Amino acid sequence: MSLTTAAAGTAPVRTPAAKPAVAPAEARRHELAAFLRSRRERIAPEQVGLPLTGRRRTPGLRREEVAQLAAVGVTWYTWLEQGRDIQVSTQVLDAVARALLLDPSERAHLFTLAGADDPAPVVECPTLTPSVRLVLEQMSPYPAAVVNARYDVLAYNAQFTAIVGDLAELPFEDRNLMWLAFTPSRFGEVLVDRESERVPMVARFRSAMADHSAEPAWKTLLCRLRKASPDFEAAWQRHDVQRPGNGLKRFLVPGVGLLRCDYTSFWLGPRQGSRLVAYTPRDEESRALMGRLPSQL
């Protein structure tokens, strides 16, 4: 509490003290702690060769079992999972990753959250250069867009708007594929496999957020999604992480038909940075239907 100056003859007015901002390192440690707990709780003892020793009060491995498997001290591992400010070597992170049976995406996420130095850092390049915009225009008649790691749509061609709707009519903060997938939108309506597509989207979003957990734009989007969508909140609580990649998407576009598209990411910077995403037809029927998409914004 703090005191403010009051008028003569009146008592001082007490106002609540401002809450200190969460430092980036502290936010990352908290995320690391939650991630480690979620990975530990999903592993059955028999998966790592440990005998069953009676009834367990919590699912998965115990902290001391992870410490044993990783050949580290129980106290040290407990502090790590509590989000304490301790020094972590790459050798120990490697041992913990192996003990928790982390896949490549999860392992990369662990190292990022722990603040381990990248042995081969990549310098990010500007995203929307004139050359990138020219390539985007030349993707016609195929839908294409430039999307950053937060799923913000930074630029797009006319064919892309036929799928997601007119982004120019939306507030800037709503021009985000995560937001459009988890709230009522044209994108959500035309995405045929919406339910199965959204969980891996959240896993990729969480993986990318490891580098940005204390940044206001990321925290604001996360807060909006968690409040707006119980489905997003459920997927977020899984603590799944996944590397971005390519795949198949199907769109049922009104007035056009069913488009079966291979989407391919062309990276414009770091692995989880901005990318140009192109949607190309998987079959001749989809190729013909794409010719019916608008060619002008």
N, C-alpha and C positions, 0 to 999 in steps of 0.2 A: 504494500500500500504506500501511496505517496500523498503529501499534503499540498493543497493549493491555497493561494491567498484568499481570505474571506473579507467581506465588508466589515467595517468597524462595528463592534458590538455583537458579532456573530461568531460561531465556532468555526474552526478551519474545516474545509471540505476534504474528505478522503476520497481519492480516486484509485481504482485498481492499477497496480503496476503492470506495465506492458510485459507480456511473456517474451522471454529471450528467443531469438530465432534459432532454429535447429541448424547446426553447422553441417556442411556437406559431409564431412568425415563421420560425424555422429549418425546422420541419416543413413549413410551407407553401412555402418556397423549394425544398426538396427535391422536393416534389410538382410544383411548377412546372417544375423542370428536367426531370423524367422526362416530363411531359406535352409539353413543347416538343420533346424528342428524338423521342418517338413520332409527333408530327404531322409533323415534318420528314422522318422516314424513310419516310413513306408516300407522299410526293409525288415523281413522276418529273419530271426536268428539263423534258421536253417539255410537261408540264401548265402550266408557267409561262413558256413561251417561251424556255427556255434550250437551247442546242445540246448534243448528246451529245459528250463529250470523252473518248473511250476508255473502258476498263474501270474500273468503280468498285469499291472495296473494301467499301463499305457501301451499303445501299439508300437510295434517296431523295436529297434534296438535301444538299449540304455546308453547313457553318455559314456559310462565306463567301458562299455563294450566297443564303442567307436574308438575311444582312446587306445584301447588294447589293440584293435585291428590296425590302427594307424601308427602304433608304437610311439605315442606321445603321452604326456602326463594327463591324468584325469582332471586335475585342477586347471591346467592350461586349457584343455579342450572345453571345460565348463565355462571358463571365462570367455572363450571365443564365441560360444553359443549364447552367452549372455550379452554379447555386444560390447564387451569391455575394450578399452583402448590398449591393446597389446600388439607387440611386433610379431609379424608372421613371415616366415621364410617361404620361398617357393618350394623348397624340399618338403616342408611340413604340409603345405597346401596340396602338393602332389599326393602325399600319403593319405590325407583326409579324403581327397577325391576318389582314390582307389578304395578306401574303406567304405565309402558311401555308394560305391558302384555308379558314379556319375557318368552320364554319357557325354559326348563332346560338347553339346550345347550347355549342359549343366556345369561341366568343368570350366568352360570359358566364363560362365556367369560367376562361378565361385571366385576365380582369380580377379575378375573385375571388381566385385564387391569388396574383396580383401585389399584392393589398392596395390596389387602386385604390378611391378613394372613390366610393360610389354617389351619383349626382347627385340621386336621389329616394329616399332610404332609407325603408323601411317599418317602422313600429314594430309588433313582434309583440304580439298580444293573447293573453290566457289561452286555453288550448285547451278543456279540459273544463269549461265553465261549465254551470250547470243548463239553460240554454236549448239548448246543444248536445246534452246528454243527452236532452232532451225531443224534439228533432228526430230524433235517432237512433232513439228508440222509435217515433216516428210513421212511420218508413220502412217498417214492417211492412205487407204481407208480403214486402217486398223485402229481401234481405240488405244490410247496411250496417255499416261500422266506421269508427272514427276511427284514422288511421294517421299517425305522424310521418314526418319526412324520412328517418329511419333504418330505416323499415319496421316499427317497433314497433307492435303493435296495442294501443291505449290503451283502447278501449271498443268494444262491438259489441252487436248485437241477436241474438235467438235464431236467426233464419234464417241468419246468418253462421256460427254454430257448426255448422250442418248441412253446411256446405261445408268448413271448416277443421278441424272437430273441436272437442272441449271444451277451450278454451284454459285454463280454470280448473284443469285437471288438470296443466298444464305448468308447469315452473319459469318464473319471470318472464322470465329472460333468453332463453328459447326462444319466447316469444310474439312472434315476429318473422317477417314473411312471407319475408324473404330466407333466414333460417335454415330455415324450413319448406320452401322451394322447393328448397334444395340438400342437404337431409338427408332421410332416410326419415321421412315424415309423411303424415297424412291429406290435407293440402293438396296435397302433391306427387302423391298417388295420383289425386285427382279432377280435377286440372288437366290437361285434354286436351292442350293445346299446351305442355306443360311445357318441352320442349327449346328451342323458339323463343321462349318468354316470358322465359326466365331471362337471356339476354344483355342485352336492353334494361333489365331490372331492375338489373343490375350497372352499366350505364352511368348510370342515374338515381341510383343509390346513390353512385357516384364523384362525380358532379356536385354532389350535396348535401353530400358530405363535405369539399368544398373549404373550407367555412366552419367545419369542426369537426375538422380533421385532427389536432390535438394534444389533443383531448378524450378522456379515458380510456374513456368508454362506446363511442365510435366506434372507437377503436383496439382495444378488447377484442373487439368484434363482428367487425371486420375480421380480426383474428388467428384467431379461432375459425373463421370461414368458410374462410380460406385453408388451415388445417390439416385441416378436416373434408372439404373437397370439392375434388378436382383440377379439376372442371368450373368451379367458382367461380374458382380460381386462374388458369385459362386465360383466362376472360373478363376478369378483373381486369387481366391483363397486356396486354390490348388497348388500355388507356387510352382507351376510348370514353367519351364523355359525352353525355347526352341530357336534354332538359328533360322534366319530368313532364307527363303529358297524359291523355287519355281514350282508350277503345278497346273492343275486343271480347275477352271471355274465355268459354271454354267449360268447363263442369264436368260430369263424369259422376258424379252423386251416387248411391250405393247406395240402393236402395229408392225412388228418386225418378225418375231418368232423366237425359237430357242437357239441361242448361240452357245456352242461348245468351244471354249477358248483355252488355249495354252497361254499362261501368263509367264513372262520372262522378265527378270530384273537385270537391268544394266546399271552397275554401281557407279556413282559419280564421286565417291569419296571412300571413307572407311567401310568396313564390312557391314556395319549396322548403321550407316549414314544414309544419305539421300540416294535415290535410285530412280531411273526411268523405267516404268513398268509398261510393257507392251502386251496387248491381248491379240493373239493371232488365231485364225480358225483351225480347229482340229480336223475338220472334215469339209468336203466340198459343199455340203448343204449350208454349213455355217459361213463358208467363204462367200457364197451367193447372197446370203442374208445380210452380211456386213456391207454389201454394196448398197443396201437400202438405208443405211445410217446417214444422218445429215453430214454434209461436208463443210458447212460453214457454221461458226458460232453465232 
